[in-house]
Amino acid sequence: MVFAIAALMTVLSGVISGIAHSIQRRSLDSLPELTPRAFLQRHFHLVLAIFTTPLWLLGGVLAVSGALLRWQAFSAADVSILKPLTNINILVVVFICVYFWGEKMGRAEWLGISSLLGGILILSLVAEERELLGYNVPMYSLCSVICGILTVLFVLVGSIRRSSDRDKELFFALGAGILYGIATIFLKAMTIEVRLILEDFNVLDIATLLQLVTRLSFWLYVISSVFAFFLLQCAYSHRRASVALPLNNSLSTLVPIIVAAFVFGDALLQPIGGLLIFPFSFLRPIGIITILAGVLLLRHFQGISSTLKR
């Protein structure tokens, strides 16, 4: 009974999250085009315009409400089982944005979105929680730098003046996904660091909070999350949340899986009874390949799909 209630709360949080993203995407139609270049040139005016837009604020309130509901559900049942249910927000966003907001997608793009969703579900199903007593600091630093470089490259490509709206939504969403993904690693690292000192982790405890604000991982988490949020809004500003959100969610799921293999020693192949059994032991590589295939489909065929619709 407890699990059923937690599952229902998780699904509801996913629906609320999807509605929130859809509303925020719609609200950006009334605002100037959002890009990192525009933000650097007139950051105060853009931030003020965003936070004084009632429809965008409504989406923000719904997003926070969905997050709180999801955290409550996760505290009551196994996270690894409930987590796949949160991806219903992708289906909600695609439905609302395509059938109500009029966003257009070609057949190859539908195939790409389906591939992304399939990969996310596979990786979510094999996610597991385990207690860690430390991590590989050199690999942690190296992976952080690599993710930062990839994000900068995606942002630069998306910011080129001749880039189309489709390129901007693609590369900004990919950059946001990488940042959200590495933020998960930062979150895990700071949890480990605090546990090693206090033997406990409770965000409501003053001692925990004092330890958090002195950790580099905490500030890396905050900075990466803020920039990821901004990049996702930039992607939405270029008209298709039905593409941007699946891209963001897929990378934010993929990056922690890959990075954790180097930083926390997580295995990409999962033995079953000491044996590698296909396909069950290979679900993580299959999920990774499925997501990468979806990204390639969206990038390579988006121009063809656009031409076919004209």
Rosetta blueprint (number, residue, H / E / L):
1 M L
2 V H
3 F H
4 A H
5 I H
6 A H
7 A H
8 L H
9 M H
10 T H
11 V H
12 L H
13 S H
14 G H
15 V H
16 I H
17 S H
18 G H
19 I H
20 A H
21 H H
22 S H
23 I H
24 Q H
25 R H
26 R H
27 S H
28 L H
29 D H
30 S H
31 L L
32 P L
33 E L
34 L L
35 T L
36 P H
37 R H
38 A H
39 F H
40 L H
41 Q H
42 R H
43 H H
44 F H
45 H H
46 L H
47 V H
48 L H
49 A H
50 I H
51 F H
52 T L
53 T L
54 P H
55 L H
56 W H
57 L H
58 L H
59 G H
60 G H
61 V H
62 L H
63 A H
64 V H
65 S H
66 G H
67 A H
68 L H
69 L H
70 R H
71 W H
72 Q H
73 A H
74 F H
75 S L
76 A L
77 A L
78 D L
79 V H
80 S H
81 I H
82 L H
83 K H
84 P H
85 L H
86 T H
87 N H
88 I H
89 N H
90 I H
91 L H
92 V H
93 V H
94 V H
95 F H
96 I H
97 C H
98 V H
99 Y H
100 F L
101 W L
102 G L
103 E L
104 K L
105 M L
106 G L
107 R H
108 A H
109 E H
110 W H
111 L H
112 G H
113 I H
114 S H
115 S H
116 L H
117 L H
118 G H
119 G H
120 I H
121 L H
122 I H
123 L H
124 S H
125 L H
126 V L
127 A L
128 E L
129 E L
130 R L
131 E L
132 L L
133 L L
134 G L
135 Y L
136 N L
137 V H
138 P H
139 M H
140 Y H
141 S H
142 L H
143 C H
144 S H
145 V H
146 I H
147 C H
148 G H
149 I H
150 L H
151 T H
152 V H
153 L H
154 F H
155 V H
156 L H
157 V H
158 G H
159 S H
160 I L
161 R L
162 R L
163 S L
164 S L
165 D H
166 R H
167 D H
168 K H
169 E H
170 L H
171 F H
172 F H
173 A H
174 L H
175 G H
176 A H
177 G H
178 I H
179 L H
180 Y H
181 G H
182 I H
183 A H
184 T H
185 I H
186 F H
187 L H
188 K H
189 A H
190 M H
191 T H
192 I H
193 E H
194 V H
195 R H
196 L H
197 I H
198 L H
199 E L
200 D L
201 F L
202 N L
203 V L
204 L L
205 D L
206 I H
207 A H
208 T H
209 L H
210 L H
211 Q H
212 L H
213 V L
214 T L
215 R L
216 L H
217 S H
218 F H
219 W H
220 L H
221 Y H
222 V H
223 I H
224 S H
225 S H
226 V H
227 F H
228 A H
229 F H
230 F H
231 L H
232 L H
233 Q H
234 C H
235 A H
236 Y H
237 S L
238 H L
239 R L
240 R L
241 A H
242 S H
243 V H
244 A H
245 L H
246 P H
247 L H
248 N H
249 N H
250 S H
251 L H
252 S H
253 T H
254 L H
255 V H
256 P H
257 I H
258 I H
259 V H
260 A H
261 A H
262 F H
263 V H
264 F L
265 G L
266 D L
267 A L
268 L L
269 L L
270 Q L
271 P L
272 I E
273 G L
274 G L
275 L E
276 L L
277 I L
278 F L
279 P L
280 F H
281 S H
282 F H
283 L H
284 R H
285 P H
286 I H
287 G H
288 I H
289 I H
290 T H
291 I H
292 L H
293 A H
294 G H
295 V H
296 L H
297 L H
298 L H
299 R H
300 H H
301 F H
302 Q H
303 G H
304 I H
305 S H
306 S H
307 T H
308 L H
309 K H
310 R L
